[in-house]
Amino acid sequence: MTKPSPPDRDGADAYLADEDPANEDETRTHLLVRAKRPFAPIYKGFVQNPDKKATNRAGPLAQFIRNGDLRGLRAFLFLHAIISSGEGDNGWSTTLPLAVWARVFDTTKAADRRSASTAATKVLSRLAGRHLIIRERGGRARAVTVTLLRPDGTGAAYTRPDGTSDRFLKLSNRFWTDRWYDELDLPATAMLLVALHEKPGFELPTERMPEWYGFSADTAERGLKTLHDLGLLEVHKRVKKAPLSPTGATQVNIYTLAGPFEADERGVAPSKTKGITPPHAKGNSKKVAVRPRKKADS
C-alpha cells in the first residue's frame, strides 16, 4: 500500500501567510474599479462659469487655487470619479469609514491614524463649506457618507451631466492609476482641467486668465510649463494676422493635451499610451523626455 505524501509545507505556508494591508493606491484603485467607468465626468461649470455675459467667469476651481488647497481639489476630483450612481439612500453618495477616507486622501502618508483621520475630516469640511458636498457621520465605525452637490457651488442637488444643458469634461482614471496626480502641483492640476475644458488645439492668452478663469496669469503659465515638461501638453506656434501690430502679425501658442489625457473623438482618453511613462511608475526604467522643473509651491 502506498503511503500518503506529506502535505506541501511551502504551499501551506503560502496559503496561510498574512497579506499586507491595502495602501493608499490600492484603496483608490479598488474604488475606481467598483465605479465601473474609465473617467470622471466633471461639470464644466466647476472650471468656468458658462455664462458668457458674466463680467467674471471664475468657477469654484478658482477658490481652490486662491486658498492653495491642492488636497481639497484632489479630493473633489476623486469623489466624482468613484460616485457613479444616484440610486443610494442619499442619492449620489458613498459611505466609507473615516479611516478609509484618510487613505483615499493620502492623509495617512505622514501622520498617525488619529491625525490622518482629523486631516481627512478637514478636507471634507472644506468641500462641504464650499457647497460641493454634504457630509454625514454615523455608526461605531465612524462611517462618513459623502453626497455630491452640483459642482457650481450653488448647493443644488447633483444631477448626472447630460452633455447638452450640463456640459462636462472627462478626467481619465489614469490620473489616479498612473499616479499623475502625484506629479502635478496645484497650478498644473488646474491647467489640466482648463485644457480638458477647452477644445483640442486651443489658444489661451494667459493675461486673460483672471477674467476668464479667476486666477493669475503666472499660475496658468507655471501650470502649462509643468504639463509641457512632463510630456502631457503639446505647444505649437502659429502666426496670426494683427492689423494693429507694428509687423502686421503676431505669434500665438496653440495647446493640445497629449499622452493619457489626449481624448479621442468620443472625448475618452486612451487606455494605453506609447512613449510617456509616469515618473512614479514602479519598475520602469523609461524616463520622461524633458526633465520637469521643481514643483511650485501651492
N, C-alpha and C positions, 0 to 999 in steps of 0.2 A: 504493500500500500504506500502510495506516495505521500510524503509528509507535506503539509501545507506550507507555502512560502511565508516567511515573516513579513509583516507589513513594511511597506516602503517608508522608512523613517523620514527620509528627506521630504517625500511628498506630504507626509502627515504634518511635519513641522511647517511646511509652506502653507498648508491648508489652515493651520491653527494660528499662524503668525498674525499679529495685530497690524492693522493698516494705520498709516499716518492720518491725522485729522485733515479735513478739507481746508486748503488755504484760500486766500482771497481770490486768486484767479480761478480756481476750481469751483468756488461758490458762484462766482459771476457766470461762468460758462454753463453751469447746471441750470441756472435761472434763464439764461438766454435760450438754451435748448428747449426748456419747458415752454417758452413763449411761442415756439414753432413759427418763427418768421426770420428772414435774413437781415432785416433792418428795422430801425425805429422811425416811425413817422413823426416828424416834429413840425407842428403847425408853424407856417412861415411868419405868422404874426408875433411869434416869440422873438424872432430876429429883427423884424422891421414892421412897423405899423403899416397895414396895407392901404390906408387912406392916403392916396397920393396928393390930396389937397392939404394935408396937415402941415403946419409950419415945421414941426419937429417930428420925424418919423421913427424915433427910437422905440424899440420894443423892450420887453423885460430883460433881454440879454444884456442891455447896456448897464443895468443896475448891478449885475454880477461883476462886470468889468470895473465899474467905478468903486465897488466895495472890495475888489481883489479876491473875489470868492470863487476860486477855481474848484475847490472841493464841492461847493454847493452846485456849481454848474455841472460837474461830472455826475453828481447825484441826480439832478433833474433829468439829464440825458439818459441815465441808466434806468430810471423809473419808467420812462417812455419806451425803453427797449423791452422791458420784462412784463409790463402790464398790457396785455394784448386782448383782454376780453372785459366786457361790461356786464357780464351775467352773474357776478357775485352778489352777495347780500348788500354790499356797499357800492355797487356799480363798478366803475373802472378802478379796481383796487387789488391789493395783495397784502397778505398778512405774514409776517416773519417775526421770530424772536428778535429782540433788540440786539443780542449778540451777533446774529446773522447780518443784520443791517450794518453793524460795525465792520464786519469783514467785507461786505459789499462796498462800503465807502472807504475802505483802506485805512480806517482809523486804528486798526489793530497792529499796524506795522511798527509803530514806535511808541506804544503805550501798553500799560497793563489792561486787563479786561474791563475793570471799572472805568478807567479813564477813556478807553476806547468807546464804551457804551455812552458815556457822557458826551463825547465828541460827536457821535452819530446822532444823539438826541438834538444837539445844537444845529447840526446840518438840517435835519427835518424841521426844526423850529423856524429856521430862516426861510425855508421854502414855504412853510405854512404862513409865515408873516408876509410873504410877497403874494399871497393868494394863489399859489400854484398847486398846492395840495391841501388835503385835510388829513391830519394825523390823529389817530385814536389809539389809546393804550388800554390793555386789559389782560387779566389772567395771571396765573402764578409764574408762567414762563416769561413774563414781561413782553408779551407779544405786542407788536405795533402794526396797526393797519394803516396803510397809506392809500389814499384815494386821490386820483388825479382830478384837477380842476382845469378849466380852459386855460391854455398856456399864454393867453394875452394878459394875464394878471387881473382880470376883472372879477374873479371869484365865481364866475358862472360854472355850471356843471360841464363836465367834459363830454364831448361827443367825438365819435370817430371822424377824422378828417376825410372828406369825400373827394378831394382833389378838384372840386369845382368852386363852391362857395367858400370852402375851407381848404386852401391850397397848402401842401406840406412838402417838406424836403425829406430825403431819405438818408439817414445816418447808418451806414453799414455796420453790422455787428463786428466786423473786423476791427473797428475802432477799439473794441474791447479784447477780442480773442487774439489779435496780433499785438496787443499792448501798445498800440499807437497812442492811446490816451496818456500813457506814461511818458511819451516823448514830447507831447505838445503842452506848452505852458498856456497861461490864460490868453495872451494875445493870439497865439497860433490856433487854439481851440475856437476862439471867437471867429477868427477869419476863415477857419474851415467851415463853420456854419454859414458865414456870409457867402462863401464860394458855392456851397451847396444850395443856398437860397437863390443865387444868380444863375443865369443860363451859361453853359459852356462857351468859352471864348468871350468873356465879359470884360468891359473896361471899368475901371474903378478909380476915379480921381480921388486920392486919399484926402485931399483938402476938403472934400465934401462929406467925409465920414461923420463929423459932429452933427450935421444937418440930416443926413440920410440914416445913420445908424446909432447916433447918440454917444459915440466915443471918439477919442482923438485920432488924428492922422498918424501920430507917432505909434500908437498902439497898433493901428492897421498895418503900418509899414513893417514893424517888428514881427507881427504875425505872418505876413506874407513872406518875409525873408526866411523864417523858420520853416514854413511849408515848402518853400522852394529848395532850401538847403537839404531837406530830408527826401527830396525827390517826389513830393506829393503835389507839387504845383508847377505847371509849365508856364513860362513867361515869354511872350513873343513881342517884338517891337513892330509898330505899324505907323506909317506916316499918314497923317490926315491933313486935308485942306484946312487952312486957317486964314481967312482973308485979312484979319487984323494983326496977324503976326508979321514981324519985320521980313521974314523969309517967305511968307505966304503959306507956311506949312508948320505942323507941329508933330512931335513923336509921342505916341501913347503906348502903354503896356496892355497887352491882351492876355488874360489869365484863363487857364484851363486846368481843372483838377486832373491828377494822374494817379496811377497805381491803384490801390484798393478803393479809392474814392472817385475813380473815373466811372461815371454812370453810362450804361448802355441806353438804347433808345427807349427802354421802359423806365429809366431812372434808377436801375438797380446796379450796384457795384459788382464787379466780377468776384467769383469765389476764390480765384487764384490770380496771382499777378507775377509776371516774369520780370526779373531784374531789380525789384525793390524788396529789400529784406528789412523788416523792423529791426532797429539796432538792439532791441532786447531779446530777439529770437534766440532761444537756448540751443546750443549745439550746432549753430550755423556759423560758418566762418566767413560768409559773404559780408561785405560792408557797403554802406550807402556810398554812392559815388562822390558826393560832396559832404565834407565833414560839417555837421551842424555847429552853429556858434553856441556859445554858452547861453543857457536859458535865462530869459529876462525875469526879473522879479515880478511876481504877480500881486 
